[in-house]
């Protein structure tokens, strides 16, 4: 167990709809990252937040947005959903240094599986 | 050209074989190297990490780094069906601490 939690585990919705994915980072981690992984594809970095502020942006569509709240949990909002948005969405966190791997090492949650019909 | 290139695979090996996975990188600023394992439809999990050139062993797994050639490898000895997964290399740059992933190599170990 990485300590990163994501809800919901599964989401089925229709085209044109809007959904919100939620992530709670490991205790003590300040950074949250969002990734998209389509079937048999690699991880596509979407966006990073650090202590409530956007830190880096990847291949995130304009229909997608994210935020990180004062308690450090994060939400990824996906709107005007299309069939091609069906994918696994992973959240990862980093930032706590406690020996071992560097603090920039990312720890992943179990993912949210989104199916757009 | 991507900063991190990973052999695409897929690899299929018989149980007990040695699995060899490789990544190359172009930016000498990469100083920290990791391997993640991702089982199907699950989140990637950190498998091994290393800072320096040379070998690091952890049970049946050996991570190898050659900074002069900008090349890293992961070896799995006595492979088991439970090792069937996608393996991703990852690297962190020392100047801006950005982490970059390879595309992943899918390994199937046949019983």
gemmi code that builds the backbone of each chain (N, CA, C; Angstrom):
import gemmi

chains = {
    "A": [
        ("UNK", (0.848, -1.187, 0.000), (0.000, 0.000, 0.000), (0.891, 1.248, 0.000)),
        ("UNK", (0.707, 2.088, -1.035), (1.565, 3.260, -1.187), (1.201, 4.370, -0.220)),
        ("UNK", (-0.005, 4.359, 0.303), (-0.477, 5.443, 1.151), (-1.247, 6.500, 0.390)),
        ("UNK", (-1.303, 6.392, -0.922), (-2.077, 7.318, -1.752), (-3.439, 6.687, -2.007)),
        ("UNK", (-4.489, 7.435, -1.754), (-5.831, 6.904, -1.991), (-6.522, 7.683, -3.098)),
        ("UNK", (-7.331, 6.972, -3.858), (-8.090, 7.581, -4.952), (-9.523, 7.073, -4.907)),
        ("UNK", (-10.433, 7.988, -5.157), (-11.834, 7.603, -5.261), (-12.474, 8.328, -6.438)),
        ("UNK", (-13.453, 7.729, -7.075), (-13.888, 6.343, -6.903), (-12.936, 5.385, -7.609)),
        ("UNK", (-13.116, 4.117, -7.423), (-12.288, 3.126, -8.123), (-12.733, 2.986, -9.567)),
        ("UNK", (-14.026, 3.036, -9.765), (-14.596, 2.890, -11.099), (-15.627, 3.985, -11.321)),
        ("UNK", (-15.723, 4.413, -12.564), (-16.688, 5.447, -12.915), (-17.174, 5.168, -14.324)),
        ("UNK", (-18.485, 5.066, -14.482), (-19.062, 4.885, -15.798), (-19.999, 6.066, -16.046)),
        ("UNK", (-19.818, 6.721, -17.171), (-20.628, 7.897, -17.450), (-20.858, 8.005, -18.957)),
        ("UNK", (-21.570, 9.007, -19.352), (-21.919, 9.170, -20.765), (-21.145, 10.341, -21.379)),
        ("UNK", (-21.072, 10.329, -22.693), (-20.401, 11.434, -23.384), (-21.086, 12.750, -23.042)),
        ("UNK", (-20.287, 13.784, -22.937), (-20.805, 15.104, -22.635), (-20.902, 15.413, -21.156)),
        ("UNK", (-20.759, 14.408, -20.333), (-20.903, 14.602, -18.891), (-19.606, 15.135, -18.261)),
        ("UNK", (-19.707, 15.433, -16.971), (-18.564, 15.932, -16.196), (-18.387, 15.037, -14.976)),
        ("UNK", (-17.130, 14.730, -14.663), (-16.846, 13.907, -13.489), (-15.707, 14.535, -12.690)),
        ("UNK", (-15.630, 14.135, -11.439), (-14.550, 14.596, -10.554), (-13.880, 13.387, -9.926)),
        ("UNK", (-12.572, 13.342, -10.051), (-11.768, 12.284, -9.460), (-11.019, 12.884, -8.267)),
        ("UNK", (-10.929, 12.111, -7.206), (-10.340, 12.631, -5.987), (-9.103, 11.831, -5.583)),
        ("UNK", (-8.140, 12.534, -5.004), (-6.884, 11.914, -4.585), (-6.453, 12.470, -3.238)),
        ("UNK", (-6.065, 11.581, -2.342), (-5.443, 11.993, -1.082), (-4.006, 11.518, -1.077)),
        ("UNK", (-3.047, 12.424, -0.940), (-1.633, 12.023, -1.006), (-1.189, 11.305, 0.252)),
        ("UNK", (0.008, 10.753, 0.220), (0.621, 10.183, 1.405), (0.767, 11.275, 2.463)),
        ("UNK", (0.675, 10.865, 3.708), (0.838, 11.821, 4.791), (2.199, 12.499, 4.691)),
        ("UNK", (2.203, 13.832, 4.676), (3.448, 14.577, 4.612), (3.884, 14.985, 3.224)),
        ("UNK", (3.297, 14.385, 2.192), (3.664, 14.758, 0.822), (2.964, 16.052, 0.421)),
        ("UNK", (3.709, 16.954, -0.209), (3.145, 18.232, -0.631), (2.788, 18.255, -2.121)),
        ("UNK", (3.403, 17.391, -2.892), (3.154, 17.377, -4.345), (2.171, 16.290, -4.726)),
        ("UNK", (1.302, 16.651, -5.664), (0.364, 15.688, -6.236), (0.487, 15.763, -7.758)),
        ("UNK", (0.495, 14.620, -8.382), (0.594, 14.520, -9.841), (-0.607, 13.739, -10.352)),
        ("UNK", (-1.063, 14.091, -11.544), (-2.123, 13.329, -12.209), (-1.597, 12.794, -13.535)),
        ("UNK", (-1.930, 11.523, -13.793), (-1.542, 10.856, -15.022), (-2.761, 10.194, -15.651)),
        ("UNK", (-2.725, 10.081, -16.972), (-3.725, 9.327, -17.719), (-3.029, 8.149, -18.374)),
        ("UNK", (-3.669, 6.992, -18.304), (-3.123, 5.819, -18.978), (-4.241, 5.137, -19.751)),
        ("UNK", (-4.193, 5.271, -21.060), (-5.168, 4.589, -21.909), (-4.737, 3.153, -22.097)),
        ("UNK", (-5.648, 2.327, -22.649), (-5.393, 0.898, -22.761), (-4.084, 0.646, -23.478)),
        ("UNK", (-3.198, -0.121, -22.834), (-1.925, -0.521, -23.422), (-1.039, 0.667, -23.798)),
        ("UNK", (-1.259, 1.801, -23.163), (-0.414, 2.965, -23.407), (0.397, 3.285, -22.161)),
        ("UNK", (1.409, 4.116, -22.351), (2.227, 4.547, -21.236), (1.527, 5.601, -20.405)),
        ("UNK", (2.193, 5.998, -19.338), (1.674, 7.043, -18.474), (1.826, 8.398, -19.159)),
        ("UNK", (0.722, 9.119, -19.247), (0.767, 10.465, -19.806), (0.592, 11.457, -18.658)),
        ("UNK", (1.616, 12.259, -18.413), (1.579, 13.236, -17.339), (0.602, 14.346, -17.687)),
        ("UNK", (-0.274, 14.650, -16.759), (-1.269, 15.699, -16.979), (-0.880, 16.995, -16.271)),
        ("UNK", (-0.704, 16.915, -14.948), (-0.481, 18.145, -14.197), (0.089, 17.818, -12.826)),
        ("UNK", (0.837, 18.785, -12.257), (1.382, 18.658, -10.917), (0.984, 19.869, -10.086)),
        ("UNK", (0.631, 19.607, -8.834), (0.408, 20.664, -7.857), (1.379, 20.487, -6.709)),
        ("UNK", (1.832, 21.619, -6.185), (2.716, 21.604, -5.030), (2.133, 22.556, -3.995)),
        ("UNK", (1.755, 22.025, -2.864), (1.244, 22.815, -1.743), (0.170, 23.804, -2.190)),
        ("UNK", (-0.712, 23.346, -3.032), (-1.856, 24.148, -3.428), (-1.696, 24.935, -4.719)),
        ("UNK", (-0.472, 24.956, -5.254), (-0.261, 25.747, -6.463), (0.164, 24.852, -7.619)),
        ("UNK", (-0.265, 25.226, -8.812), (0.126, 24.482, -10.007), (1.631, 24.629, -10.202)),
        ("UNK", (2.320, 23.487, -10.397), (3.778, 23.499, -10.533), (4.219, 23.170, -11.948)),
        ("UNK", (3.549, 22.216, -12.575), (3.931, 21.813, -13.930), (2.707, 21.296, -14.665)),
        ("UNK", (2.731, 21.505, -15.958), (1.620, 21.087, -16.793), (2.150, 20.191, -17.894)),
        ("UNK", (1.417, 19.120, -18.165), (1.791, 18.227, -19.254), (0.755, 18.302, -20.343)),
        ("UNK", (0.368, 17.143, -20.848), (-0.569, 17.091, -21.966), (-2.012, 17.108, -21.491)),
        ("UNK", (-2.367, 18.121, -20.751), (-3.723, 18.186, -20.201), (-4.617, 18.983, -21.132)),
        ("UNK", (-5.764, 18.396, -21.455), (-6.717, 19.052, -22.339), (-7.359, 20.233, -21.622)),
        ("UNK", (-7.856, 21.173, -22.407), (-8.531, 22.337, -21.819), (-9.820, 21.933, -21.114)),
        ("UNK", (-10.400, 20.811, -21.498), (-11.622, 20.313, -20.865), (-11.335, 19.740, -19.470)),
        ("UNK", (-10.077, 19.565, -19.166), (-9.688, 19.001, -17.878), (-9.118, 20.096, -16.991)),
        ("UNK", (-9.379, 20.015, -15.722), (-8.788, 20.960, -14.778), (-8.545, 20.245, -13.458)),
        ("UNK", (-7.694, 20.827, -12.661), (-7.388, 20.206, -11.371), (-7.172, 21.287, -10.334)),
        ("UNK", (-7.218, 20.889, -9.094), (-6.862, 21.786, -8.019), (-6.403, 20.974, -6.819)),
        ("UNK", (-5.642, 21.644, -5.956), (-5.196, 21.031, -4.716), (-5.677, 21.922, -3.579)),
        ("UNK", (-6.282, 21.319, -2.609), (-6.926, 22.047, -1.518), (-5.978, 22.229, -0.333)),
        ("UNK", (-6.345, 23.096, 0.612), (-5.460, 23.338, 1.763), (-5.095, 22.079, 2.545)),
        ("UNK", (-5.980, 21.087, 2.555), (-5.620, 19.852, 3.261), (-4.778, 18.928, 2.375)),
        ("UNK", (-4.388, 19.406, 1.223), (-3.487, 18.775, 0.250), (-4.142, 17.704, -0.610)),
        ("UNK", (-5.418, 17.388, -0.394), (-6.033, 16.475, -1.334), (-6.251, 17.211, -2.655)),
        ("UNK", (-6.412, 16.447, -3.704), (-6.521, 17.045, -5.031), (-7.725, 16.453, -5.759)),
        ("UNK", (-8.265, 17.221, -6.654), (-9.355, 16.760, -7.507), (-9.021, 17.055, -8.958)),
        ("UNK", (-9.358, 16.110, -9.807), (-9.210, 16.266, -11.251), (-10.610, 16.291, -11.842)),
        ("UNK", (-10.935, 17.371, -12.508), (-12.245, 17.546, -13.109), (-12.157, 17.333, -14.619)),
        ("UNK", (-13.001, 16.448, -15.116), (-13.032, 16.152, -16.540), (-14.419, 16.519, -17.053)),
        ("UNK", (-14.488, 17.382, -18.048), (-15.787, 17.834, -18.525), (-15.939, 17.556, -20.017)),
        ("UNK", (-17.186, 17.685, -20.481), (-17.516, 17.420, -21.897), (-16.851, 16.136, -22.353)),
        ("UNK", (-17.089, 15.093, -21.583), (-16.364, 13.846, -21.796), (-16.618, 13.245, -23.171)),
        ("UNK", (-15.554, 12.674, -23.711), (-15.608, 12.001, -25.008), (-15.227, 10.539, -24.809)),
        ("UNK", (-15.563, 9.715, -25.798), (-15.246, 8.285, -25.708), (-13.757, 8.067, -25.465)),
        ("UNK", (-12.940, 8.887, -26.087), (-11.490, 8.754, -25.983), (-10.921, 9.106, -24.630)),
        ("UNK", (-11.763, 9.633, -23.749), (-11.285, 9.947, -22.396), (-11.316, 8.714, -21.497)),
        ("UNK", (-11.900, 7.634, -21.990), (-11.917, 6.385, -21.220), (-10.485, 5.941, -20.988)),
        ("UNK", (-10.125, 5.777, -19.724), (-8.744, 5.465, -19.376), (-8.661, 5.226, -17.886)),
        ("UNK", (-7.459, 4.825, -17.465), (-7.128, 4.810, -16.043), (-6.496, 6.150, -15.699)),
        ("UNK", (-6.931, 6.724, -14.607), (-6.351, 7.983, -14.152), (-5.666, 7.720, -12.816)),
        ("UNK", (-4.382, 8.019, -12.795), (-3.593, 7.793, -11.587), (-3.211, 9.111, -10.953)),
        ("UNK", (-3.195, 9.089, -9.667), (-2.647, 10.168, -8.868), (-1.367, 9.643, -8.211)),
        ("UNK", (-0.381, 10.496, -8.098), (0.848, 10.150, -7.396), (1.200, 11.306, -6.471)),
        ("UNK", (1.975, 11.016, -5.443), (2.421, 12.091, -4.564), (3.889, 11.917, -4.239)),
        ("UNK", (4.490, 13.010, -3.836), (5.904, 12.990, -3.453), (6.156, 14.121, -2.476)),
        ("UNK", (7.361, 14.128, -1.903), (7.770, 15.283, -1.121), (8.291, 14.993, 0.263)),
        ("UNK", (7.989, 13.813, 0.790), (8.399, 13.530, 2.164), (9.745, 12.834, 2.141)),
        ("UNK", (10.730, 13.403, 2.771), (12.055, 12.797, 2.805), (12.204, 12.047, 4.115)),
        ("UNK", (12.497, 10.772, 4.036), (12.663, 10.012, 5.271), (13.696, 8.935, 5.131)),
        ("UNK", (14.723, 9.239, 4.363), (15.734, 8.223, 4.082), (15.324, 7.394, 2.888)),
        ("UNK", (16.239, 6.711, 2.275), (15.881, 5.877, 1.141), (15.775, 6.670, -0.137)),
        ("UNK", (14.702, 6.477, -0.898), (14.577, 7.133, -2.197), (14.558, 8.645, -2.052)),
        ("UNK", (14.942, 9.365, -3.121), (14.877, 10.830, -3.070), (13.440, 11.296, -2.875)),
        ("UNK", (13.292, 12.492, -2.313), (11.937, 12.957, -1.980), (11.100, 13.236, -3.209)),
        ("UNK", (11.729, 13.336, -4.379), (10.972, 13.539, -5.610), (10.390, 12.232, -6.147)),
        ("UNK", (10.703, 11.110, -5.517), (10.136, 9.833, -5.944), (8.631, 9.880, -5.812)),
        ("UNK", (7.952, 9.411, -6.849), (6.492, 9.462, -6.854), (5.906, 8.125, -6.422)),
        ("UNK", (4.883, 8.215, -5.598), (4.167, 7.032, -5.112), (2.743, 7.112, -5.643)),
        ("UNK", (2.321, 6.040, -6.268), (1.070, 6.043, -7.011), (-0.087, 5.460, -6.227)),
        ("UNK", (-1.263, 6.013, -6.474), (-2.486, 5.438, -5.970), (-2.961, 4.292, -6.851)),
        ("UNK", (-4.076, 3.666, -6.479), (-4.577, 2.509, -7.226), (-5.271, 2.874, -8.527)),
        ("UNK", (-5.575, 4.158, -8.706), (-6.184, 4.590, -9.955), (-7.702, 4.624, -9.919)),
        ("UNK", (-8.244, 5.422, -10.825), (-9.675, 5.447, -11.089), (-9.883, 5.028, -12.527)),
        ("UNK", (-10.726, 4.015, -12.710), (-10.995, 3.548, -14.067), (-12.245, 4.241, -14.581)),
        ("UNK", (-12.071, 5.060, -15.612), (-13.172, 5.819, -16.188), (-13.592, 5.191, -17.498)),
        ("UNK", (-14.876, 4.953, -17.626), (-15.433, 4.432, -18.866), (-16.499, 5.408, -19.341)),
        ("UNK", (-16.310, 5.949, -20.518), (-17.261, 6.885, -21.108), (-18.021, 6.153, -22.212)),
        ("UNK", (-19.328, 6.094, -22.069), (-20.155, 5.359, -23.043), (-20.897, 6.303, -23.983)),
    ],
    "B": [
        ("UNK", (13.323, 13.805, -29.934), (13.846, 12.648, -29.206), (13.447, 12.743, -27.733)),
        ("UNK", (12.936, 11.615, -27.196), (12.559, 11.612, -25.799), (13.798, 11.598, -24.929)),
        ("UNK", (13.669, 12.171, -23.735), (14.788, 12.181, -22.796), (15.118, 10.781, -22.312)),
        ("UNK", (14.098, 9.955, -22.152), (14.279, 8.596, -21.646), (13.680, 7.628, -22.660)),
        ("UNK", (14.484, 6.723, -23.145), (14.036, 5.720, -24.109), (14.111, 4.346, -23.455)),
        ("UNK", (13.046, 3.602, -23.597), (13.002, 2.265, -22.999), (12.693, 1.245, -24.076)),
        ("UNK", (13.410, 0.135, -24.052), (13.137, -0.941, -25.003), (11.652, -1.285, -24.936)),
        ("UNK", (10.966, -1.284, -26.089), (9.499, -1.371, -26.057), (8.940, -2.739, -25.705)),
        ("UNK", (9.702, -3.811, -25.976), (9.140, -5.134, -25.753), (7.997, -5.414, -26.725)),
        ("UNK", (7.042, -6.282, -26.388), (6.983, -7.013, -25.120), (7.991, -8.162, -25.079)),
        ("UNK", (8.246, -8.630, -23.863), (9.125, -9.764, -23.659), (8.330, -10.942, -23.125)),
        ("UNK", (8.601, -12.131, -23.662), (7.984, -13.352, -23.166), (9.105, -14.343, -22.897)),
        ("UNK", (9.202, -14.796, -21.651), (10.297, -15.689, -21.278), (9.748, -16.881, -20.509)),
        ("UNK", (10.450, -18.011, -20.516), (10.008, -19.155, -19.706), (10.378, -18.935, -18.246)),
        ("UNK", (9.621, -19.553, -17.393), (9.897, -19.473, -15.954), (11.333, -19.905, -15.683)),
        ("UNK", (12.003, -19.144, -14.811), (13.390, -19.457, -14.476), (14.405, -18.708, -15.296)),
        ("UNK", (13.983, -18.081, -16.372), (14.921, -17.349, -17.219), (15.326, -16.024, -16.569)),
        ("UNK", (16.401, -15.434, -17.089), (16.811, -14.100, -16.662), (16.144, -13.081, -17.590)),
        ("UNK", (15.507, -12.096, -16.978), (14.888, -11.025, -17.741), (15.806, -9.812, -17.694)),
        ("UNK", (16.033, -9.214, -18.839), (16.891, -8.034, -18.942), (16.104, -6.870, -19.530)),
        ("UNK", (16.023, -5.782, -18.799), (15.271, -4.612, -19.232), (16.217, -3.421, -19.282)),
        ("UNK", (16.047, -2.571, -20.293), (17.023, -1.506, -20.513), (16.376, -0.161, -20.815)),
        ("UNK", (17.052, 0.891, -20.380), (16.674, 2.261, -20.711), (17.923, 3.060, -21.015)),
        ("UNK", (17.798, 3.992, -21.929), (18.867, 4.946, -22.182), (18.334, 6.351, -21.961)),
        ("UNK", (19.246, 7.265, -21.689), (18.830, 8.640, -21.479), (19.836, 9.570, -22.120)),
        ("UNK", (19.381, 10.775, -22.389), (20.230, 11.693, -23.137), (20.761, 12.842, -22.285)),
        ("UNK", (20.141, 13.096, -21.160), (20.479, 14.257, -20.346), (21.364, 13.832, -19.167)),
        ("UNK", (22.564, 14.349, -19.131), (23.484, 13.953, -18.063), (23.062, 14.486, -16.699)),
        ("UNK", (22.052, 15.335, -16.666), (21.546, 15.845, -15.386), (20.785, 14.779, -14.600)),
        ("UNK", (20.404, 13.702, -15.251), (19.736, 12.626, -14.518), (20.719, 11.986, -13.553)),
        ("UNK", (20.359, 11.985, -12.291), (21.276, 11.482, -11.267), (20.651, 10.422, -10.377)),
        ("UNK", (19.336, 10.300, -10.409), (18.656, 9.329, -9.562), (17.836, 8.424, -10.475)),
        ("UNK", (17.932, 7.127, -10.232), (17.347, 6.172, -11.167), (16.475, 5.178, -10.418)),
        ("UNK", (15.317, 4.907, -10.988), (14.367, 4.026, -10.337), (13.729, 3.072, -11.337)),
        ("UNK", (13.219, 2.002, -10.817), (12.392, 1.078, -11.584), (11.067, 0.898, -10.858)),
        ("UNK", (9.994, 0.996, -11.628), (8.660, 0.747, -11.118), (8.116, -0.520, -11.780)),
        ("UNK", (7.263, -1.201, -11.052), (6.552, -2.361, -11.586), (5.063, -2.035, -11.575)),
        ("UNK", (4.402, -2.333, -12.681), (2.967, -2.096, -12.771), (2.266, -3.367, -13.212)),
        ("UNK", (1.492, -3.924, -12.305), (0.641, -5.045, -12.684), (-0.551, -4.494, -13.458)),
        ("UNK", (-1.167, -5.380, -14.241), (-2.229, -4.946, -15.136), (-3.319, -4.185, -14.395)),
        ("UNK", (-3.590, -2.987, -14.869), (-4.680, -2.149, -14.371), (-4.489, -1.686, -12.918)),
        ("UNK", (-3.241, -1.794, -12.422), (-2.926, -1.333, -11.077), (-1.983, -0.147, -11.138)),
        ("UNK", (-1.803, 0.533, -10.015), (-0.871, 1.653, -9.957), (0.573, 1.176, -9.949)),
        ("UNK", (1.469, 1.911, -10.604), (2.896, 1.551, -10.549), (3.403, 1.579, -9.111)),
        ("UNK", (4.283, 0.634, -8.791), (4.885, 0.602, -7.464), (6.400, 0.667, -7.603)),
        ("UNK", (7.025, 1.392, -6.699), (8.471, 1.528, -6.727), (9.109, 0.180, -6.410)),
        ("UNK", (10.000, -0.256, -7.297), (10.653, -1.551, -7.141), (12.074, -1.373, -6.595)),
        ("UNK", (12.829, -0.509, -7.241), (14.215, -0.287, -6.832), (14.616, 1.141, -7.153)),
        ("UNK", (15.605, 1.654, -6.443), (16.157, 2.963, -6.751), (17.658, 2.923, -6.503)),
        ("UNK", (18.386, 3.776, -7.202), (19.823, 3.871, -7.008), (20.324, 5.237, -7.430)),
        ("UNK", (21.424, 5.645, -6.854), (21.989, 6.949, -7.150), (23.241, 6.851, -8.014)),
        ("UNK", (23.978, 5.809, -7.849), (25.330, 5.805, -8.393), (25.509, 4.746, -9.470)),
        ("UNK", (26.566, 4.900, -10.229), (26.909, 3.879, -11.209), (27.269, 2.582, -10.486)),
        ("UNK", (26.989, 1.486, -11.159), (27.277, 0.184, -10.566), (26.011, -0.621, -10.402)),
        ("UNK", (26.118, -1.659, -9.615), (25.008, -2.585, -9.405), (24.427, -2.458, -8.010)),
        ("UNK", (23.122, -2.658, -7.941), (22.437, -2.735, -6.654), (21.523, -3.939, -6.698)),
        ("UNK", (21.659, -4.813, -5.709), (20.858, -6.034, -5.689), (19.798, -5.969, -4.608)),
        ("UNK", (18.660, -6.587, -4.923), (17.597, -6.752, -3.937), (16.892, -8.053, -4.272)),
        ("UNK", (17.315, -9.100, -3.583), (16.748, -10.411, -3.865), (17.061, -10.868, -5.275)),
        ("UNK", (16.023, -11.162, -6.042), (16.229, -11.624, -7.424), (16.432, -10.469, -8.409)),
        ("UNK", (16.354, -9.244, -7.924), (16.432, -8.067, -8.797), (17.793, -7.382, -8.666)),
        ("UNK", (18.346, -6.981, -9.806), (19.585, -6.213, -9.834), (19.379, -5.007, -10.725)),
        ("UNK", (19.637, -3.828, -10.177), (19.598, -2.599, -10.970), (21.036, -2.206, -11.284)),
        ("UNK", (21.254, -1.860, -12.534), (22.600, -1.507, -12.992), (22.554, -0.137, -13.644)),
        ("UNK", (23.511, 0.696, -13.311), (23.582, 2.036, -13.888), (24.982, 2.251, -14.457)),
        ("UNK", (25.028, 2.736, -15.674), (26.286, 3.125, -16.318), (26.130, 4.577, -16.754)),
        ("UNK", (26.581, 5.496, -15.920), (26.385, 6.913, -16.221), (27.232, 7.366, -17.401)),
        ("UNK", (28.366, 6.739, -17.601), (29.212, 7.165, -18.716), (28.536, 6.854, -20.051)),
        ("UNK", (27.768, 5.776, -20.101), (27.046, 5.405, -21.325), (25.602, 5.868, -21.298)),
        ("UNK", (25.172, 6.443, -20.191), (23.779, 6.889, -20.027), (22.828, 5.730, -20.280)),
        ("UNK", (23.023, 4.686, -19.519), (22.328, 3.420, -19.760), (22.011, 2.791, -18.414)),
        ("UNK", (20.766, 2.346, -18.220), (20.425, 1.626, -17.011), (19.724, 0.330, -17.377)),
        ("UNK", (19.849, -0.635, -16.496), (19.254, -1.945, -16.737), (18.643, -2.477, -15.451)),
        ("UNK", (17.679, -3.356, -15.629), (17.109, -4.127, -14.537), (17.159, -5.591, -14.946)),
        ("UNK", (17.728, -6.419, -14.068), (17.781, -7.848, -14.317), (16.919, -8.557, -13.283)),
        ("UNK", (16.146, -9.519, -13.762), (15.345, -10.353, -12.875), (15.841, -11.775, -13.037)),
        ("UNK", (16.394, -12.316, -11.955), (16.892, -13.698, -11.997), (15.788, -14.658, -11.601)),
        ("UNK", (15.898, -15.884, -12.083), (14.935, -16.926, -11.720), (13.501, -16.386, -11.817)),
        ("UNK", (13.164, -15.889, -12.970), (11.876, -15.215, -13.138), (10.711, -16.161, -12.841)),
        ("UNK", (9.663, -15.577, -12.287), (8.465, -16.310, -11.894), (7.253, -15.752, -12.630)),
        ("UNK", (6.208, -16.550, -12.789), (4.988, -16.009, -13.418), (4.474, -14.755, -12.714)),
        ("UNK", (4.727, -14.658, -11.405), (4.278, -13.480, -10.661), (5.061, -12.216, -11.020)),
        ("UNK", (6.160, -12.373, -11.762), (6.916, -11.214, -12.243), (6.304, -10.624, -13.518)),
        ("UNK", (5.305, -11.277, -14.063), (4.647, -10.772, -15.274), (3.998, -9.434, -14.966)),
        ("UNK", (4.468, -8.399, -15.631), (4.031, -7.029, -15.348), (4.680, -6.104, -16.381)),
        ("UNK", (4.331, -4.843, -16.286), (5.030, -3.818, -17.061), (6.034, -3.134, -16.151)),
        ("UNK", (7.253, -2.993, -16.641), (8.325, -2.369, -15.862), (8.673, -1.027, -16.487)),
        ("UNK", (8.677, 0.003, -15.656), (8.978, 1.343, -16.132), (10.248, 1.850, -15.469)),
        ("UNK", (11.170, 2.355, -16.273), (12.307, 3.047, -15.682), (11.897, 4.493, -15.423)),
        ("UNK", (12.553, 5.115, -14.470), (12.259, 6.505, -14.138), (13.552, 7.161, -13.654)),
        ("UNK", (13.675, 8.456, -13.935), (14.900, 9.162, -13.583), (14.560, 10.562, -13.114)),
        ("UNK", (15.370, 11.050, -12.192), (15.170, 12.397, -11.651), (16.379, 13.243, -11.995)),
        ("UNK", (16.116, 14.445, -12.507), (17.210, 15.364, -12.846), (17.675, 16.082, -11.579)),
        ("UNK", (18.956, 16.287, -11.502), (19.517, 16.928, -10.305), (19.338, 18.444, -10.331)),
        ("UNK", (19.073, 19.039, -11.517), (18.970, 20.506, -11.574), (17.567, 21.002, -11.221)),
        ("UNK", (16.530, 20.325, -11.717), (15.180, 20.788, -11.410), (14.321, 19.720, -10.736)),
        ("UNK", (14.915, 18.551, -10.481), (14.251, 17.457, -9.758), (13.008, 16.945, -10.473)),
        ("UNK", (12.954, 17.144, -11.788), (11.841, 16.604, -12.556), (12.037, 15.101, -12.756)),
        ("UNK", (10.967, 14.345, -12.565), (11.019, 12.906, -12.770), (10.459, 12.584, -14.147)),
        ("UNK", (11.199, 11.775, -14.905), (10.761, 11.365, -16.245), (10.654, 9.849, -16.288)),
        ("UNK", (9.597, 9.357, -16.918), (9.363, 7.921, -17.039), (9.706, 7.437, -18.432)),
        ("UNK", (10.177, 6.181, -18.517), (10.213, 5.497, -19.788), (8.816, 5.013, -20.132)),
        ("UNK", (8.641, 4.534, -21.360), (7.306, 4.122, -21.825), (6.868, 2.788, -21.234)),
        ("UNK", (7.822, 2.007, -20.705), (7.478, 0.726, -20.092), (7.720, -0.453, -21.011)),
        ("UNK", (8.096, -1.567, -20.421), (8.261, -2.833, -21.135), (7.398, -3.869, -20.449)),
        ("UNK", (6.528, -4.521, -21.221), (5.654, -5.557, -20.669), (6.360, -6.896, -20.737)),
        ("UNK", (6.412, -7.560, -19.597), (7.088, -8.858, -19.470), (6.059, -9.924, -19.125)),
        ("UNK", (6.119, -11.030, -19.834), (5.294, -12.194, -19.509), (6.227, -13.354, -19.218)),
        ("UNK", (6.066, -13.958, -18.049), (6.858, -15.130, -17.678), (5.940, -16.345, -17.780)),
        ("UNK", (6.284, -17.251, -18.678), (5.440, -18.421, -18.957), (5.786, -19.555, -18.002)),
        ("UNK", (4.736, -20.134, -17.392), (4.951, -21.263, -16.465), (5.329, -22.521, -17.226)),
    ],
}
model = gemmi.Model(1)
for chain_id, residues in chains.items():
    chain = gemmi.Chain(chain_id)
    for i, (resn, *xyz) in enumerate(residues, 1):
        res = gemmi.Residue()
        res.name, res.seqid = resn, gemmi.SeqId(i, " ")
        for name, pos in zip(("N", "CA", "C"), xyz):
            atom = gemmi.Atom()
            atom.name, atom.element = name, gemmi.Element(name[0])
            atom.pos, atom.b_iso = gemmi.Position(*pos), 0.0
            res.add_atom(atom)
        chain.add_residue(res)
    model.add_chain(chain)
structure = gemmi.Structure()
structure.add_model(model)
structure.setup_entities()
